[in-house]
Amino acid sequence: MSLKFSQTNNKWVAQTQTYAQGRVIKYSITLEDLSVSYADVLKWWEHNDDFRIFFMGLLSDAPFTAYRWETRPVTLGTVQQGFEFVILDSPWLDIPADKVPFAAYFKNNAPSSMLEFSNLGGDAILVVPCAHMDKPLE
């Protein structure tokens, strides 16, 4: 395990710990040396441009070509706990996207920057960013 600190915009600080020979990176975020909660992060994702830029910078600076992002489940009982997440090196995910299975969803929502629909099992909602395409899906 190794520790690394990175700071962006002189506000939030992300502390990282690496595991599994650098293939797993755990992040925790502080503001003025205090741990931020899941409630804080959820609120800032929705309402704070500076935080979104900071957070997206953490993800885009990841040293992996492809990775999985994971965090603990959040409930009303845990939303005030300190926010943390991991990214896991997943090079097998670095493949071209197959747009055909979802073409109907994108075709019907072309002007939108994102769309949502139920998964095949009907027990989850998928929220998907819409890619800008040079030519329409057929």
MODELLER restraints for C-alpha pairs under 7 A, 6 or more apart:
rsr = mdl.restraints
at = mdl.atoms
rsr.add(forms.Gaussian(group=physical.xy_distance, feature=features.Distance(at['CA:1:A'], at['CA:17:A']), mean=6.18, stdev=0.5))
rsr.add(forms.Gaussian(group=physical.xy_distance, feature=features.Distance(at['CA:1:A'], at['CA:18:A']), mean=5.16, stdev=0.5))
rsr.add(forms.Gaussian(group=physical.xy_distance, feature=features.Distance(at['CA:1:A'], at['CA:19:A']), mean=5.06, stdev=0.5))
rsr.add(forms.Gaussian(group=physical.xy_distance, feature=features.Distance(at['CA:2:A'], at['CA:17:A']), mean=5.36, stdev=0.5))
rsr.add(forms.Gaussian(group=physical.xy_distance, feature=features.Distance(at['CA:2:A'], at['CA:18:A']), mean=5.33, stdev=0.5))
rsr.add(forms.Gaussian(group=physical.xy_distance, feature=features.Distance(at['CA:3:A'], at['CA:16:A']), mean=5.64, stdev=0.5))
rsr.add(forms.Gaussian(group=physical.xy_distance, feature=features.Distance(at['CA:3:A'], at['CA:17:A']), mean=4.66, stdev=0.5))
rsr.add(forms.Gaussian(group=physical.xy_distance, feature=features.Distance(at['CA:3:A'], at['CA:18:A']), mean=6.81, stdev=0.5))
rsr.add(forms.Gaussian(group=physical.xy_distance, feature=features.Distance(at['CA:4:A'], at['CA:15:A']), mean=5.97, stdev=0.5))
rsr.add(forms.Gaussian(group=physical.xy_distance, feature=features.Distance(at['CA:4:A'], at['CA:16:A']), mean=5.17, stdev=0.5))
rsr.add(forms.Gaussian(group=physical.xy_distance, feature=features.Distance(at['CA:4:A'], at['CA:17:A']), mean=6.51, stdev=0.5))
rsr.add(forms.Gaussian(group=physical.xy_distance, feature=features.Distance(at['CA:5:A'], at['CA:14:A']), mean=6.05, stdev=0.5))
rsr.add(forms.Gaussian(group=physical.xy_distance, feature=features.Distance(at['CA:5:A'], at['CA:15:A']), mean=4.68, stdev=0.5))
rsr.add(forms.Gaussian(group=physical.xy_distance, feature=features.Distance(at['CA:5:A'], at['CA:16:A']), mean=6.21, stdev=0.5))
rsr.add(forms.Gaussian(group=physical.xy_distance, feature=features.Distance(at['CA:6:A'], at['CA:13:A']), mean=6.05, stdev=0.5))
rsr.add(forms.Gaussian(group=physical.xy_distance, feature=features.Distance(at['CA:6:A'], at['CA:14:A']), mean=5.49, stdev=0.5))
rsr.add(forms.Gaussian(group=physical.xy_distance, feature=features.Distance(at['CA:6:A'], at['CA:15:A']), mean=6.52, stdev=0.5))
rsr.add(forms.Gaussian(group=physical.xy_distance, feature=features.Distance(at['CA:7:A'], at['CA:13:A']), mean=4.60, stdev=0.5))
rsr.add(forms.Gaussian(group=physical.xy_distance, feature=features.Distance(at['CA:7:A'], at['CA:14:A']), mean=6.29, stdev=0.5))
rsr.add(forms.Gaussian(group=physical.xy_distance, feature=features.Distance(at['CA:8:A'], at['CA:54:A']), mean=6.20, stdev=0.5))
rsr.add(forms.Gaussian(group=physical.xy_distance, feature=features.Distance(at['CA:11:A'], at['CA:31:A']), mean=6.14, stdev=0.5))
rsr.add(forms.Gaussian(group=physical.xy_distance, feature=features.Distance(at['CA:12:A'], at['CA:29:A']), mean=6.64, stdev=0.5))
rsr.add(forms.Gaussian(group=physical.xy_distance, feature=features.Distance(at['CA:12:A'], at['CA:30:A']), mean=5.70, stdev=0.5))
rsr.add(forms.Gaussian(group=physical.xy_distance, feature=features.Distance(at['CA:12:A'], at['CA:31:A']), mean=4.83, stdev=0.5))
rsr.add(forms.Gaussian(group=physical.xy_distance, feature=features.Distance(at['CA:13:A'], at['CA:29:A']), mean=5.56, stdev=0.5))
rsr.add(forms.Gaussian(group=physical.xy_distance, feature=features.Distance(at['CA:13:A'], at['CA:30:A']), mean=5.23, stdev=0.5))
rsr.add(forms.Gaussian(group=physical.xy_distance, feature=features.Distance(at['CA:13:A'], at['CA:31:A']), mean=6.44, stdev=0.5))
rsr.add(forms.Gaussian(group=physical.xy_distance, feature=features.Distance(at['CA:14:A'], at['CA:27:A']), mean=6.25, stdev=0.5))
rsr.add(forms.Gaussian(group=physical.xy_distance, feature=features.Distance(at['CA:14:A'], at['CA:28:A']), mean=5.62, stdev=0.5))
rsr.add(forms.Gaussian(group=physical.xy_distance, feature=features.Distance(at['CA:14:A'], at['CA:29:A']), mean=4.47, stdev=0.5))
rsr.add(forms.Gaussian(group=physical.xy_distance, feature=features.Distance(at['CA:14:A'], at['CA:30:A']), mean=6.49, stdev=0.5))
rsr.add(forms.Gaussian(group=physical.xy_distance, feature=features.Distance(at['CA:15:A'], at['CA:27:A']), mean=5.65, stdev=0.5))
rsr.add(forms.Gaussian(group=physical.xy_distance, feature=features.Distance(at['CA:15:A'], at['CA:28:A']), mean=5.34, stdev=0.5))
rsr.add(forms.Gaussian(group=physical.xy_distance, feature=features.Distance(at['CA:15:A'], at['CA:29:A']), mean=6.27, stdev=0.5))
rsr.add(forms.Gaussian(group=physical.xy_distance, feature=features.Distance(at['CA:16:A'], at['CA:25:A']), mean=6.37, stdev=0.5))
rsr.add(forms.Gaussian(group=physical.xy_distance, feature=features.Distance(at['CA:16:A'], at['CA:26:A']), mean=5.39, stdev=0.5))
rsr.add(forms.Gaussian(group=physical.xy_distance, feature=features.Distance(at['CA:16:A'], at['CA:27:A']), mean=4.60, stdev=0.5))
rsr.add(forms.Gaussian(group=physical.xy_distance, feature=features.Distance(at['CA:16:A'], at['CA:28:A']), mean=6.59, stdev=0.5))
rsr.add(forms.Gaussian(group=physical.xy_distance, feature=features.Distance(at['CA:17:A'], at['CA:25:A']), mean=5.67, stdev=0.5))
rsr.add(forms.Gaussian(group=physical.xy_distance, feature=features.Distance(at['CA:17:A'], at['CA:26:A']), mean=5.13, stdev=0.5))
rsr.add(forms.Gaussian(group=physical.xy_distance, feature=features.Distance(at['CA:17:A'], at['CA:27:A']), mean=6.72, stdev=0.5))
rsr.add(forms.Gaussian(group=physical.xy_distance, feature=features.Distance(at['CA:18:A'], at['CA:24:A']), mean=5.66, stdev=0.5))
rsr.add(forms.Gaussian(group=physical.xy_distance, feature=features.Distance(at['CA:18:A'], at['CA:25:A']), mean=4.48, stdev=0.5))
rsr.add(forms.Gaussian(group=physical.xy_distance, feature=features.Distance(at['CA:18:A'], at['CA:26:A']), mean=6.29, stdev=0.5))
rsr.add(forms.Gaussian(group=physical.xy_distance, feature=features.Distance(at['CA:19:A'], at['CA:25:A']), mean=6.35, stdev=0.5))
rsr.add(forms.Gaussian(group=physical.xy_distance, feature=features.Distance(at['CA:23:A'], at['CA:88:A']), mean=5.92, stdev=0.5))
rsr.add(forms.Gaussian(group=physical.xy_distance, feature=features.Distance(at['CA:23:A'], at['CA:89:A']), mean=5.04, stdev=0.5))
rsr.add(forms.Gaussian(group=physical.xy_distance, feature=features.Distance(at['CA:24:A'], at['CA:86:A']), mean=6.74, stdev=0.5))
rsr.add(forms.Gaussian(group=physical.xy_distance, feature=features.Distance(at['CA:24:A'], at['CA:87:A']), mean=5.87, stdev=0.5))
rsr.add(forms.Gaussian(group=physical.xy_distance, feature=features.Distance(at['CA:24:A'], at['CA:88:A']), mean=4.62, stdev=0.5))
rsr.add(forms.Gaussian(group=physical.xy_distance, feature=features.Distance(at['CA:24:A'], at['CA:89:A']), mean=6.31, stdev=0.5))
rsr.add(forms.Gaussian(group=physical.xy_distance, feature=features.Distance(at['CA:25:A'], at['CA:86:A']), mean=5.43, stdev=0.5))
rsr.add(forms.Gaussian(group=physical.xy_distance, feature=features.Distance(at['CA:25:A'], at['CA:87:A']), mean=5.43, stdev=0.5))
rsr.add(forms.Gaussian(group=physical.xy_distance, feature=features.Distance(at['CA:25:A'], at['CA:88:A']), mean=6.62, stdev=0.5))
rsr.add(forms.Gaussian(group=physical.xy_distance, feature=features.Distance(at['CA:26:A'], at['CA:85:A']), mean=5.78, stdev=0.5))
rsr.add(forms.Gaussian(group=physical.xy_distance, feature=features.Distance(at['CA:26:A'], at['CA:86:A']), mean=4.26, stdev=0.5))
rsr.add(forms.Gaussian(group=physical.xy_distance, feature=features.Distance(at['CA:26:A'], at['CA:87:A']), mean=6.67, stdev=0.5))
rsr.add(forms.Gaussian(group=physical.xy_distance, feature=features.Distance(at['CA:27:A'], at['CA:84:A']), mean=5.45, stdev=0.5))
rsr.add(forms.Gaussian(group=physical.xy_distance, feature=features.Distance(at['CA:27:A'], at['CA:85:A']), mean=5.38, stdev=0.5))
rsr.add(forms.Gaussian(group=physical.xy_distance, feature=features.Distance(at['CA:27:A'], at['CA:86:A']), mean=5.99, stdev=0.5))
rsr.add(forms.Gaussian(group=physical.xy_distance, feature=features.Distance(at['CA:28:A'], at['CA:83:A']), mean=6.16, stdev=0.5))
rsr.add(forms.Gaussian(group=physical.xy_distance, feature=features.Distance(at['CA:28:A'], at['CA:84:A']), mean=4.50, stdev=0.5))
rsr.add(forms.Gaussian(group=physical.xy_distance, feature=features.Distance(at['CA:28:A'], at['CA:85:A']), mean=6.84, stdev=0.5))
rsr.add(forms.Gaussian(group=physical.xy_distance, feature=features.Distance(at['CA:29:A'], at['CA:35:A']), mean=6.09, stdev=0.5))
rsr.add(forms.Gaussian(group=physical.xy_distance, feature=features.Distance(at['CA:29:A'], at['CA:36:A']), mean=6.06, stdev=0.5))
rsr.add(forms.Gaussian(group=physical.xy_distance, feature=features.Distance(at['CA:29:A'], at['CA:83:A']), mean=6.78, stdev=0.5))
rsr.add(forms.Gaussian(group=physical.xy_distance, feature=features.Distance(at['CA:29:A'], at['CA:84:A']), mean=6.99, stdev=0.5))
rsr.add(forms.Gaussian(group=physical.xy_distance, feature=features.Distance(at['CA:30:A'], at['CA:36:A']), mean=5.42, stdev=0.5))
rsr.add(forms.Gaussian(group=physical.xy_distance, feature=features.Distance(at['CA:35:A'], at['CA:82:A']), mean=5.65, stdev=0.5))
rsr.add(forms.Gaussian(group=physical.xy_distance, feature=features.Distance(at['CA:36:A'], at['CA:82:A']), mean=5.49, stdev=0.5))
rsr.add(forms.Gaussian(group=physical.xy_distance, feature=features.Distance(at['CA:36:A'], at['CA:83:A']), mean=5.93, stdev=0.5))
rsr.add(forms.Gaussian(group=physical.xy_distance, feature=features.Distance(at['CA:37:A'], at['CA:79:A']), mean=6.66, stdev=0.5))
rsr.add(forms.Gaussian(group=physical.xy_distance, feature=features.Distance(at['CA:37:A'], at['CA:80:A']), mean=5.03, stdev=0.5))
rsr.add(forms.Gaussian(group=physical.xy_distance, feature=features.Distance(at['CA:37:A'], at['CA:81:A']), mean=5.16, stdev=0.5))
rsr.add(forms.Gaussian(group=physical.xy_distance, feature=features.Distance(at['CA:37:A'], at['CA:82:A']), mean=4.30, stdev=0.5))
rsr.add(forms.Gaussian(group=physical.xy_distance, feature=features.Distance(at['CA:37:A'], at['CA:83:A']), mean=4.86, stdev=0.5))
rsr.add(forms.Gaussian(group=physical.xy_distance, feature=features.Distance(at['CA:38:A'], at['CA:79:A']), mean=5.04, stdev=0.5))
rsr.add(forms.Gaussian(group=physical.xy_distance, feature=features.Distance(at['CA:38:A'], at['CA:80:A']), mean=5.93, stdev=0.5))
rsr.add(forms.Gaussian(group=physical.xy_distance, feature=features.Distance(at['CA:38:A'], at['CA:81:A']), mean=6.29, stdev=0.5))
rsr.add(forms.Gaussian(group=physical.xy_distance, feature=features.Distance(at['CA:38:A'], at['CA:82:A']), mean=6.29, stdev=0.5))
rsr.add(forms.Gaussian(group=physical.xy_distance, feature=features.Distance(at['CA:38:A'], at['CA:83:A']), mean=4.81, stdev=0.5))
rsr.add(forms.Gaussian(group=physical.xy_distance, feature=features.Distance(at['CA:39:A'], at['CA:79:A']), mean=5.28, stdev=0.5))
rsr.add(forms.Gaussian(group=physical.xy_distance, feature=features.Distance(at['CA:39:A'], at['CA:80:A']), mean=5.89, stdev=0.5))
rsr.add(forms.Gaussian(group=physical.xy_distance, feature=features.Distance(at['CA:44:A'], at['CA:51:A']), mean=6.10, stdev=0.5))
rsr.add(forms.Gaussian(group=physical.xy_distance, feature=features.Distance(at['CA:45:A'], at['CA:51:A']), mean=6.78, stdev=0.5))
rsr.add(forms.Gaussian(group=physical.xy_distance, feature=features.Distance(at['CA:45:A'], at['CA:52:A']), mean=5.59, stdev=0.5))
rsr.add(forms.Gaussian(group=physical.xy_distance, feature=features.Distance(at['CA:64:A'], at['CA:89:A']), mean=5.81, stdev=0.5))
rsr.add(forms.Gaussian(group=physical.xy_distance, feature=features.Distance(at['CA:65:A'], at['CA:91:A']), mean=6.24, stdev=0.5))
rsr.add(forms.Gaussian(group=physical.xy_distance, feature=features.Distance(at['CA:65:A'], at['CA:94:A']), mean=6.58, stdev=0.5))
rsr.add(forms.Gaussian(group=physical.xy_distance, feature=features.Distance(at['CA:66:A'], at['CA:89:A']), mean=6.39, stdev=0.5))
rsr.add(forms.Gaussian(group=physical.xy_distance, feature=features.Distance(at['CA:66:A'], at['CA:90:A']), mean=5.37, stdev=0.5))
rsr.add(forms.Gaussian(group=physical.xy_distance, feature=features.Distance(at['CA:66:A'], at['CA:91:A']), mean=5.18, stdev=0.5))
rsr.add(forms.Gaussian(group=physical.xy_distance, feature=features.Distance(at['CA:66:A'], at['CA:93:A']), mean=5.78, stdev=0.5))
rsr.add(forms.Gaussian(group=physical.xy_distance, feature=features.Distance(at['CA:66:A'], at['CA:94:A']), mean=5.33, stdev=0.5))
rsr.add(forms.Gaussian(group=physical.xy_distance, feature=features.Distance(at['CA:67:A'], at['CA:87:A']), mean=6.09, stdev=0.5))
rsr.add(forms.Gaussian(group=physical.xy_distance, feature=features.Distance(at['CA:67:A'], at['CA:88:A']), mean=5.27, stdev=0.5))
rsr.add(forms.Gaussian(group=physical.xy_distance, feature=features.Distance(at['CA:67:A'], at['CA:89:A']), mean=4.64, stdev=0.5))
rsr.add(forms.Gaussian(group=physical.xy_distance, feature=features.Distance(at['CA:67:A'], at['CA:90:A']), mean=4.56, stdev=0.5))
rsr.add(forms.Gaussian(group=physical.xy_distance, feature=features.Distance(at['CA:67:A'], at['CA:91:A']), mean=6.86, stdev=0.5))
rsr.add(forms.Gaussian(group=physical.xy_distance, feature=features.Distance(at['CA:68:A'], at['CA:87:A']), mean=5.44, stdev=0.5))
rsr.add(forms.Gaussian(group=physical.xy_distance, feature=features.Distance(at['CA:68:A'], at['CA:88:A']), mean=5.17, stdev=0.5))
rsr.add(forms.Gaussian(group=physical.xy_distance, feature=features.Distance(at['CA:68:A'], at['CA:89:A']), mean=6.79, stdev=0.5))
rsr.add(forms.Gaussian(group=physical.xy_distance, feature=features.Distance(at['CA:68:A'], at['CA:90:A']), mean=6.39, stdev=0.5))
rsr.add(forms.Gaussian(group=physical.xy_distance, feature=features.Distance(at['CA:69:A'], at['CA:86:A']), mean=5.91, stdev=0.5))
rsr.add(forms.Gaussian(group=physical.xy_distance, feature=features.Distance(at['CA:69:A'], at['CA:87:A']), mean=4.59, stdev=0.5))
rsr.add(forms.Gaussian(group=physical.xy_distance, feature=features.Distance(at['CA:69:A'], at['CA:88:A']), mean=6.66, stdev=0.5))
rsr.add(forms.Gaussian(group=physical.xy_distance, feature=features.Distance(at['CA:70:A'], at['CA:85:A']), mean=5.66, stdev=0.5))
rsr.add(forms.Gaussian(group=physical.xy_distance, feature=features.Distance(at['CA:70:A'], at['CA:86:A']), mean=5.37, stdev=0.5))
rsr.add(forms.Gaussian(group=physical.xy_distance, feature=features.Distance(at['CA:70:A'], at['CA:87:A']), mean=6.34, stdev=0.5))
rsr.add(forms.Gaussian(group=physical.xy_distance, feature=features.Distance(at['CA:71:A'], at['CA:84:A']), mean=6.54, stdev=0.5))
rsr.add(forms.Gaussian(group=physical.xy_distance, feature=features.Distance(at['CA:71:A'], at['CA:85:A']), mean=4.49, stdev=0.5))
rsr.add(forms.Gaussian(group=physical.xy_distance, feature=features.Distance(at['CA:71:A'], at['CA:86:A']), mean=6.44, stdev=0.5))
rsr.add(forms.Gaussian(group=physical.xy_distance, feature=features.Distance(at['CA:103:A'], at['CA:137:A']), mean=6.06, stdev=0.5))
rsr.add(forms.Gaussian(group=physical.xy_distance, feature=features.Distance(at['CA:106:A'], at['CA:130:A']), mean=6.98, stdev=0.5))
rsr.add(forms.Gaussian(group=physical.xy_distance, feature=features.Distance(at['CA:107:A'], at['CA:137:A']), mean=6.60, stdev=0.5))
rsr.add(forms.Gaussian(group=physical.xy_distance, feature=features.Distance(at['CA:109:A'], at['CA:115:A']), mean=6.96, stdev=0.5))
rsr.add(forms.Gaussian(group=physical.xy_distance, feature=features.Distance(at['CA:113:A'], at['CA:129:A']), mean=5.99, stdev=0.5))
rsr.add(forms.Gaussian(group=physical.xy_distance, feature=features.Distance(at['CA:113:A'], at['CA:130:A']), mean=5.12, stdev=0.5))
rsr.add(forms.Gaussian(group=physical.xy_distance, feature=features.Distance(at['CA:114:A'], at['CA:128:A']), mean=5.47, stdev=0.5))
rsr.add(forms.Gaussian(group=physical.xy_distance, feature=features.Distance(at['CA:114:A'], at['CA:129:A']), mean=4.21, stdev=0.5))
rsr.add(forms.Gaussian(group=physical.xy_distance, feature=features.Distance(at['CA:114:A'], at['CA:130:A']), mean=4.89, stdev=0.5))
rsr.add(forms.Gaussian(group=physical.xy_distance, feature=features.Distance(at['CA:115:A'], at['CA:127:A']), mean=5.84, stdev=0.5))
rsr.add(forms.Gaussian(group=physical.xy_distance, feature=features.Distance(at['CA:115:A'], at['CA:128:A']), mean=5.44, stdev=0.5))
rsr.add(forms.Gaussian(group=physical.xy_distance, feature=features.Distance(at['CA:115:A'], at['CA:129:A']), mean=6.57, stdev=0.5))
rsr.add(forms.Gaussian(group=physical.xy_distance, feature=features.Distance(at['CA:115:A'], at['CA:130:A']), mean=6.96, stdev=0.5))
rsr.add(forms.Gaussian(group=physical.xy_distance, feature=features.Distance(at['CA:116:A'], at['CA:125:A']), mean=6.57, stdev=0.5))
rsr.add(forms.Gaussian(group=physical.xy_distance, feature=features.Distance(at['CA:116:A'], at['CA:126:A']), mean=5.36, stdev=0.5))
rsr.add(forms.Gaussian(group=physical.xy_distance, feature=features.Distance(at['CA:116:A'], at['CA:127:A']), mean=4.42, stdev=0.5))
rsr.add(forms.Gaussian(group=physical.xy_distance, feature=features.Distance(at['CA:116:A'], at['CA:128:A']), mean=6.15, stdev=0.5))
rsr.add(forms.Gaussian(group=physical.xy_distance, feature=features.Distance(at['CA:117:A'], at['CA:125:A']), mean=5.61, stdev=0.5))
rsr.add(forms.Gaussian(group=physical.xy_distance, feature=features.Distance(at['CA:117:A'], at['CA:126:A']), mean=5.42, stdev=0.5))
rsr.add(forms.Gaussian(group=physical.xy_distance, feature=features.Distance(at['CA:117:A'], at['CA:127:A']), mean=6.91, stdev=0.5))
rsr.add(forms.Gaussian(group=physical.xy_distance, feature=features.Distance(at['CA:118:A'], at['CA:124:A']), mean=5.77, stdev=0.5))
rsr.add(forms.Gaussian(group=physical.xy_distance, feature=features.Distance(at['CA:118:A'], at['CA:125:A']), mean=4.51, stdev=0.5))
rsr.add(forms.Gaussian(group=physical.xy_distance, feature=features.Distance(at['CA:118:A'], at['CA:126:A']), mean=5.91, stdev=0.5))
rsr.add(forms.Gaussian(group=physical.xy_distance, feature=features.Distance(at['CA:119:A'], at['CA:125:A']), mean=6.07, stdev=0.5))
rsr.add(forms.Gaussian(group=physical.xy_distance, feature=features.Distance(at['CA:119:A'], at['CA:126:A']), mean=6.30, stdev=0.5))
